[in-house]
Amino acid sequence: MTHTSSQDESCTDLAPTPWEEAGMAWWNGLTEADRRYWCFAATTAVPAEAWQYFKSVTRDDEKSKVVCMT
C-alpha cells in the first residue's frame, strides 16, 4: 500500500523564517560581484551558506558590500 499525502500534510507551503527572509533580502541586494565575493569567501556556491558565513564574520552594523580594486 502506498501513502499519498493530503493537502494538509504538504510541506511546500511553509513560510520562510525571519532568518531566511533576511538572507534572501541580503542576497537579492548584492551585486553580481558581491555575490561572487561572498561565495568565494565562504567556499560555496550555495547562497544560504554564503549568508551564514557573512553573518559569522560581520557585525550587524557592517555593510555587506565590498569594494573591488582593479
VEXKOL-789792 format. One line per field, with one value per residue (C-alpha): residue in three letters; x, y, z. Coordinates in nm, 4 decimals. Last residue first. Example, Ala and Ser with C-alpha at 12.3 -4.5 7.8 and 13.67 -1.06 7.14 Angstrom:
% residues 2
code c(SER|ALA)
c1 c(1.3670|1.2300)
c2 c(-0.1060|-0.4500)
c3 c(0.7140|0.7800)
This chain:
% residues 70
code c(THR|MET|CYS|VAL|VAL|LYS|SER|LYS|GLU|ASP|ASP|ARG|THR|VAL|SER|LYS|PHE|TYR|GLN|TRP|ALA|GLU|ALA|PRO|VAL|ALA|THR|THR|ALA|ALA|PHE|CYS|TRP|TYR|ARG|ARG|ASP|ALA|GLU|THR|LEU|GLY|ASN|TRP|TRP|ALA|MET|GLY|ALA|GLU|GLU|TRP|PRO|THR|PRO|ALA|LEU|ASP|THR|CYS|SER|GLU|ASP|GLN|SER|SER|THR|HIS|THR|MET)
c1 c(4.1170|4.0027|3.6800|3.4992|3.2794|2.9182|2.7733|2.7738|2.8646|2.6071|2.5119|2.8729|3.0478|3.2309|2.9649|2.6795|2.8645|2.9340|2.5651|2.4718|2.7285|2.5810|2.2302|2.3583|2.5013|2.8032|3.0427|3.3931|3.2578|3.4955|3.4271|3.0501|3.0814|3.2981|3.0904|2.7726|2.9423|3.0487|2.6960|2.5632|2.4028|2.0542|1.8913|2.1384|2.0722|1.6939|1.7102|1.9221|1.6878|1.3899|1.5702|1.6458|1.2852|1.1708|1.0325|0.6667|0.5925|0.3552|0.5675|0.5294|0.2032|0.0346|-0.2936|-0.3122|-0.3207|-0.0179|-0.0491|0.0886|0.1387|0.0000)
c2 c(4.6616|4.7303|4.5616|4.7341|4.5005|4.5433|4.3579|4.6608|4.6398|4.7265|4.3643|4.2659|4.0634|3.7297|3.4783|3.6626|3.6563|3.2838|3.2103|3.4223|3.2418|2.9111|3.0260|3.1422|2.7978|2.8070|2.7597|2.8460|3.1073|3.3734|3.2648|3.2730|3.6126|3.7577|3.6139|3.7565|4.0946|4.0970|4.0023|4.2922|4.2180|4.3276|3.9979|3.8079|4.0246|4.0123|3.6332|3.6054|3.8304|3.6226|3.3025|3.4407|3.5662|3.2111|3.1336|3.0317|2.6633|2.5848|2.3087|2.0898|1.9360|1.7262|1.9183|1.8847|1.5094|1.2973|0.9579|0.6503|0.3397|0.0000)
c3 c(-1.0196|-0.6652|-0.5670|-0.2833|-0.0872|0.0088|0.3032|0.5291|0.8926|1.1611|1.2289|1.2816|1.0192|1.0031|1.1093|0.9404|0.6076|0.6500|0.7095|0.4092|0.1909|0.3112|0.2179|-0.1240|-0.2082|-0.4400|-0.1515|-0.0359|0.2095|0.0766|-0.2818|-0.2280|-0.0597|-0.3382|-0.6232|-0.4701|-0.4251|-0.7903|-0.9029|-0.6971|-0.3622|-0.2560|-0.3560|-0.1373|0.1697|0.1176|0.0840|0.3982|0.5953|0.4826|0.5835|0.9320|0.9663|0.8846|0.5416|0.5219|0.4778|0.1925|0.0397|0.3482|0.2358|0.5043|0.4994|0.1215|0.1621|0.1021|-0.0579|0.1138|-0.0931|0.0000)
